[in-house]
């Protein structure tokens, strides 16, 4: 039986494509869980060779507050008939 590659290795290759990374992040947004979304952002950054070095790390209390604010934002947007989405930034000419 051939050896399979580790999931994380496959994910890193998959997320090197910007369109796949966008779809991955939008899927994470749809989950509505801030910790899950930040994990997805970390994965995309890692796959694309970026270093987050603590940018997305927070203490437990701050993380809890972020989750509360995140859920409030998503609830408000839903009530307004809106949602968050990730898209590729337009390139400056």
C-alpha positions in Angstrom: 0.0 0.0 0.0 1.5 3.4 -0.9 2.2 5.8 1.9 -0.2 8.7 2.1 1.0 12.3 2.8 0.0 13.8 6.1 -3.2 15.9 6.0 -1.3 19.1 7.1 1.2 18.6 4.3 -1.6 18.3 1.7 -3.5 21.3 3.2 -0.3 23.4 2.9 0.0 22.5 -0.8 -3.8 23.1 -1.4 -3.7 26.5 0.3 -0.8 27.8 -1.9 -3.4 28.6 -4.6 -5.0 31.9 -3.8 -8.5 30.9 -5.0 -8.5 27.8 -2.9 -7.3 29.8 0.1 -10.1 32.3 -0.4 -12.7 29.4 -0.6 -11.1 27.8 2.5 -11.3 31.1 4.5 -14.9 31.7 3.4 -15.8 28.2 4.5 -14.2 29.0 7.9 -16.2 32.2 8.1 -19.4 30.4 7.5 -18.8 28.2 10.6 -19.2 31.4 12.7 -16.5 30.3 15.2 -13.8 32.9 15.6 -11.2 30.4 16.8 -11.8 28.2 13.8 -11.5 31.2 11.5 -8.2 32.3 13.1 -6.9 28.8 12.7 -7.8 28.9 9.0 -6.0 32.3 8.7 -2.9 30.8 10.3 -3.0 27.8 7.9 -3.2 30.1 4.9 -0.4 32.3 6.2 1.8 29.3 6.8 1.0 27.7 3.4 1.9 31.0 1.7 5.2 31.4 3.6 4.1 34.2 5.9 4.9 34.3 9.6 2.2 35.4 12.0 4.5 35.4 15.1 1.9 36.0 17.7 -0.2 38.4 15.7 -3.2 36.2 16.1 -2.3 34.9 19.6 -4.2 36.3 22.5 -4.7 35.6 26.2 -7.7 33.6 27.3 -9.7 36.7 28.4 -9.0 38.6 25.2 -9.8 35.6 23.2 -13.2 35.2 25.0 -13.9 38.9 24.4 -13.0 38.6 20.7 -15.4 35.6 20.4 -18.2 37.6 22.0 -17.6 40.6 19.7 -17.3 38.2 16.7 -20.6 36.6 17.4 -22.3 40.0 18.0 -21.0 41.1 14.6 -22.2 38.0 12.8 -25.6 38.3 14.5 -26.0 41.9 13.5 -24.9 41.3 9.9 -27.3 38.4 9.6 -30.2 40.6 10.9 -29.2 43.2 8.2 -29.3 40.5 5.6 -25.5 40.7 5.2 -22.5 38.4 5.7 -18.7 38.6 5.7 -16.7 37.3 2.9 -13.0 37.0 2.0 -12.0 38.1 -1.5 -8.7 38.8 -3.2 -7.4 42.3 -2.9 -7.4 44.2 -6.1 -3.9 44.9 -7.5 -2.9 48.5 -7.7 -2.2 49.6 -11.2 
